[in-house]
Amino acid sequence: MRENDTYDIERVGQICSDIRRYLKDLQELKIVQVSDLEDKRNFYAVSMVLFSLLNRIIDLGSEMAIALDLGIPATYREIFVLLQKNGIIDENCAK
């Protein structure tokens, strides 16, 4: 972290807590193969958890981009482009 970086520690903490919870929720659903998603309840449960997880990852990336003064991303994609260009995440993760 650079000297002038300013993170909203409470917000970052809450985002990370939510990410951990969603990952735990995914594990508890015990989806191990694609055929497990044929059950509509499983399919929609996984869909909602992944949607929530993705939103929190976007929130975390945005928080980092702004705190590191990388610019204000105009799109969700740009969040990850900015993080990758500045060496925060690798190219594979950015994709």
ChimeraX attribute file (.defattr): number of C-alpha atoms within 10 A of each C-alpha:
attribute: neighborCount
match mode: 1-to-1
recipient: residues
	/A:1	8
	/A:2	7
	/A:3	6
	/A:4	9
	/A:5	11
	/A:6	14
	/A:7	14
	/A:8	10
	/A:9	9
	/A:10	9
	/A:11	13
	/A:12	17
	/A:13	12
	/A:14	13
	/A:15	20
	/A:16	16
	/A:17	12
	/A:18	16
	/A:19	20
	/A:20	13
	/A:21	14
	/A:22	21
	/A:23	13
	/A:24	11
	/A:25	15
	/A:26	17
	/A:27	11
	/A:28	9
	/A:29	12
	/A:30	10
	/A:31	14
	/A:32	9
	/A:33	8
	/A:34	8
	/A:35	9
	/A:36	14
	/A:37	16
	/A:38	10
	/A:39	10
	/A:40	10
	/A:41	11
	/A:42	15
	/A:43	15
	/A:44	12
	/A:45	16
	/A:46	18
	/A:47	14
	/A:48	13
	/A:49	17
	/A:50	16
	/A:51	12
	/A:52	15
	/A:53	20
	/A:54	14
	/A:55	15
	/A:56	20
	/A:57	15
	/A:58	17
	/A:59	18
	/A:60	19
	/A:61	22
	/A:62	23
	/A:63	20
	/A:64	21
	/A:65	22
	/A:66	16
	/A:67	18
	/A:68	19
	/A:69	12
	/A:70	15
	/A:71	13
	/A:72	14
	/A:73	16
	/A:74	8
	/A:75	10
	/A:76	13
	/A:77	12
	/A:78	17
	/A:79	24
	/A:80	23
	/A:81	21
	/A:82	21
	/A:83	21
	/A:84	17
	/A:85	13
	/A:86	13
	/A:87	10
	/A:88	17
	/A:89	15
	/A:90	14
	/A:91	13
	/A:92	7
	/A:93	11
	/A:94	16
	/A:95	9
